[in-house]
Amino acid sequence: MVTTLSRPSVEQLTEFRERVRDFVAANAPAIVAREGHRAPENAEQEAMLRQWFALLFAEKLIGADWPVEHGGDPDHHPLRDRIVAEEIVRARAPRPVDQVNLAAHVILHFGTEEQKRTHLPPIRRSEDVWCQLLSEPDAGSDIAAVRTRGVRQPDGDWIISGAKLWITDGHWADKGLALVRTDPDSRRHKGLTVFVVPMRSPGVQARAIRTIGGAHEVNEVVLDDVRVGPDAVVGDVGSGWSVIMAGLDFERFGIGGNVILLELLVEDLVTVARLGDIDGRPAIESADIRHRLATFACEVEAAKAFIDDHVEQMLAGNDEPGDSSIAKLSFADTYHRLSAHGTQLSAAVECGGRDDDALREARRRLRECWLWSRAYTVSGGSSEMMRNILSKRRLRLPSA
Ligand SMILES: Cc1cc2nc3c(=O)[nH]c(=O)nc-3n(C[C@H](O)[C@H](O)[C@H](O)COP(=O)(O)OP(=O)(O)OC[C@H]3O[C@@H](n4cnc5c(N)ncnc54)[C@H](O)[C@@H]3O)c2cc1C
């Protein structure tokens, strides 16, 4: 889509960044963001997170790209979104739940006017947090293998039954966007429909899955004869595949756009190298270690440059198929290698006595990021699948 948005000047962007920084400093809840620990751990944290997300919406720092009649900002520009994301991450403040924005875009693009009026305002007030009910035990990379079924009833309602797996925030989300097979005779991409499922409906049960860092972020969600009305269908019956694919592109960019996390990882790596000793000398004095750090810093710059360039290309209508896969792949793989190297270096250094607290904290974060790093290479589509998509859509290679 070619847009006529005028690019804000450097001064305007700097001013905007300062405003966001001040806002985050003044309003972010006292919950330090930890990778792999994004869901609230108790009711008090949940209330704090909901209030924080509602404030960000009210200030039009998130959801700024929505149409103005639904609360978007008339001055919205994608470069501002990047600044908001960067400032939140840099302040180590909690990041908004990605699935919320994703669901909102699906509703905005495919929903009826009635669905927009019903579902969008509670998102902005953060009364409704959303999750995505797509993956299943045998339908992850191969999402077209979805078996959860929806059966239309004589009164027009639908009964949905099945099991969804790895559902981020499924235990505290209010609504879920579910991909369901509604034509029992259909195969693969056909016969699928997207539904809004209220997560407190009778028959919805979220079962916790503990991740390697001990957090409760993801769930198995069982849908046992869950009844929803005809107004729960998003898009046309049978058109679920194209609805979800549009949403997934958005999600992959969202993950890839977290490049600021890579910068923070490099900073932690430098801290460990400066403050930790190897053989009695600061690790940073080793040519090998400096070389690795410089190589990683270059890779991070390349990942950032791709995201920045994509914003420009998208605005000019020159974005290409597979861009979102490149964004996700370069972020996730760089994050994994950086945090793995950081964890190895952390284990190799001795405390040099220069700043124990800073060293301890950098080591802790690197380890936490490393433990979470595989989540990025899998969620939203694995790195292997991103390469498959690129070979097909971008390079037009024949299928194996
Ligand atoms: C932290 C986390 C959060 C998640 N959140 C959600 C969520 O909120 N909602 C949701 O619906 N899902 C969610 N998922 C699920 C995620 O989308 C799937 O895990 C992912 O698509 C992979 O599917 P799978 O786990 O079934 O693995 P599989 O598809 O079984 O893949 C196993 C391995 O085989 C490889 N592989 C599979 N097929 C191919 C192929 N054709 N070519 C090459 N290699 C292949 C994969 O790359 C992977 O390495 C989440 C996952 C994680 C880890």
The ligand as an SDF file (V2000), in Angstrom:
LIG
                    3D

 53 58  0  0  0  0  0  0  0  0999 V2000
    7.1050  -19.3060   23.2650 C   0  0  0  0  0  0  0  0  0  0  0  0
    6.0760  -19.7000   22.2450 C   0  0  0  0  0  0  0  0  0  0  0  0
    4.9060  -18.9900   22.1480 C   0  0  0  0  0  0  0  0  0  0  0  0
    3.9170  -19.3730   21.2320 C   0  0  0  0  0  0  0  0  0  0  0  0
    2.7420  -18.6850   21.2110 N   0  0  0  0  0  0  0  0  0  0  0  0
    1.7600  -19.1110   20.3950 C   0  0  0  0  0  0  0  0  0  0  0  0
    0.4730  -18.4820   20.4260 C   0  0  0  0  0  0  0  0  0  0  0  0
    0.2450  -17.5250   21.1860 O   0  0  0  0  0  0  0  0  0  0  0  0
   -0.5010  -18.9570   19.6300 N   0  0  0  0  0  0  0  0  0  0  0  0
   -0.2940  -20.0100   18.7870 C   0  0  0  0  0  0  0  0  0  0  0  0
   -1.2240  -20.3700   18.0880 O   0  0  0  0  0  0  0  0  0  0  0  0
    0.9010  -20.6320   18.7250 N   0  0  0  0  0  0  0  0  0  0  0  0
    1.9250  -20.2170   19.5150 C   0  0  0  0  0  0  0  0  0  0  0  0
    3.1610  -20.8480   19.4840 N   0  0  0  0  0  0  0  0  0  0  0  0
    3.3250  -22.0120   18.6210 C   0  0  0  0  0  0  0  0  0  0  0  0
    4.2880  -21.8130   17.4660 C   0  0  0  0  0  0  0  0  0  0  0  0
    3.7120  -21.0650   16.4260 O   0  0  0  0  0  0  0  0  0  0  0  0
    4.7100  -23.2120   17.0130 C   0  0  0  0  0  0  0  0  0  0  0  0
    5.4280  -23.7960   18.0740 O   0  0  0  0  0  0  0  0  0  0  0  0
    5.5580  -23.1880   15.7680 C   0  0  0  0  0  0  0  0  0  0  0  0
    4.8100  -22.8010   14.6500 O   0  0  0  0  0  0  0  0  0  0  0  0
    6.2100  -24.5580   15.5060 C   0  0  0  0  0  0  0  0  0  0  0  0
    5.2540  -25.5570   15.5310 O   0  0  0  0  0  0  0  0  0  0  0  0
    5.4720  -26.8910   16.4180 P   0  0  0  0  0  0  0  0  0  0  0  0
    5.8240  -26.4790   17.7950 O   0  0  0  0  0  0  0  0  0  0  0  0
    4.2950  -27.7600   16.2180 O   0  0  0  0  0  0  0  0  0  0  0  0
    6.7570  -27.5930   15.8100 O   0  0  0  0  0  0  0  0  0  0  0  0
    6.7890  -28.4900   14.5050 P   0  0  0  0  0  0  0  0  0  0  0  0
    5.9830  -27.8630   13.4380 O   0  0  0  0  0  0  0  0  0  0  0  0
    6.4840  -29.8890   14.8990 O   0  0  0  0  0  0  0  0  0  0  0  0
    8.3130  -28.3800   14.0980 O   0  0  0  0  0  0  0  0  0  0  0  0
    9.3380  -29.1110   14.7760 C   0  0  0  0  0  0  0  0  0  0  0  0
   10.6570  -28.7860   14.0770 C   0  0  0  0  0  0  0  0  0  0  0  0
   10.6040  -29.2460   12.7150 O   0  0  0  0  0  0  0  0  0  0  0  0
   10.8930  -28.1750   11.8350 C   0  0  0  0  0  0  0  0  0  0  0  0
   10.0360  -28.2590   10.6370 N   0  0  0  0  0  0  0  0  0  0  0  0
    8.7020  -28.5150   10.6140 C   0  0  0  0  0  0  0  0  0  0  0  0
    8.2530  -28.5100    9.3480 N   0  0  0  0  0  0  0  0  0  0  0  0
    9.3240  -28.2190    8.5450 C   0  0  0  0  0  0  0  0  0  0  0  0
    9.4910  -28.0480    7.1430 C   0  0  0  0  0  0  0  0  0  0  0  0
    8.4720  -28.1700    6.2880 N   0  0  0  0  0  0  0  0  0  0  0  0
   10.7460  -27.7490    6.6770 N   0  0  0  0  0  0  0  0  0  0  0  0
   11.7870  -27.6090    7.5280 C   0  0  0  0  0  0  0  0  0  0  0  0
   11.6860  -27.7780    8.8800 N   0  0  0  0  0  0  0  0  0  0  0  0
   10.4590  -28.0670    9.3920 C   0  0  0  0  0  0  0  0  0  0  0  0
   10.5540  -26.9100   12.5930 C   0  0  0  0  0  0  0  0  0  0  0  0
   11.2890  -25.7960   12.1220 O   0  0  0  0  0  0  0  0  0  0  0  0
   10.9730  -27.2960   14.0130 C   0  0  0  0  0  0  0  0  0  0  0  0
   12.3490  -27.1120   14.1750 O   0  0  0  0  0  0  0  0  0  0  0  0
    4.1510  -20.4660   20.3690 C   0  0  0  0  0  0  0  0  0  0  0  0
    5.3700  -21.1700   20.4480 C   0  0  0  0  0  0  0  0  0  0  0  0
    6.3290  -20.8030   21.3690 C   0  0  0  0  0  0  0  0  0  0  0  0
    7.6040  -21.5770   21.4450 C   0  0  0  0  0  0  0  0  0  0  0  0
  1  2  1  0
  2  3  1  0
  2 52  2  0
  3  4  2  0
  4  5  1  0
  4 50  1  0
  5  6  2  0
  6  7  1  0
  6 13  1  0
  7  8  2  0
  7  9  1  0
  9 10  1  0
 10 11  2  0
 10 12  1  0
 12 13  2  0
 13 14  1  0
 14 15  1  0
 14 50  1  0
 15 16  1  0
 16 17  1  0
 16 18  1  0
 18 19  1  0
 18 20  1  0
 20 21  1  0
 20 22  1  0
 22 23  1  0
 23 24  1  0
 24 25  2  0
 24 26  1  0
 24 27  1  0
 27 28  1  0
 28 29  2  0
 28 30  1  0
 28 31  1  0
 31 32  1  0
 32 33  1  0
 33 34  1  0
 33 48  1  0
 34 35  1  0
 35 36  1  0
 35 46  1  0
 36 37  1  0
 36 45  1  0
 37 38  2  0
 38 39  1  0
 39 40  1  0
 39 45  2  0
 40 41  1  0
 40 42  2  0
 42 43  1  0
 43 44  2  0
 44 45  1  0
 46 47  1  0
 46 48  1  0
 48 49  1  0
 50 51  2  0
 51 52  1  0
 52 53  1  0
M  END
$$$$
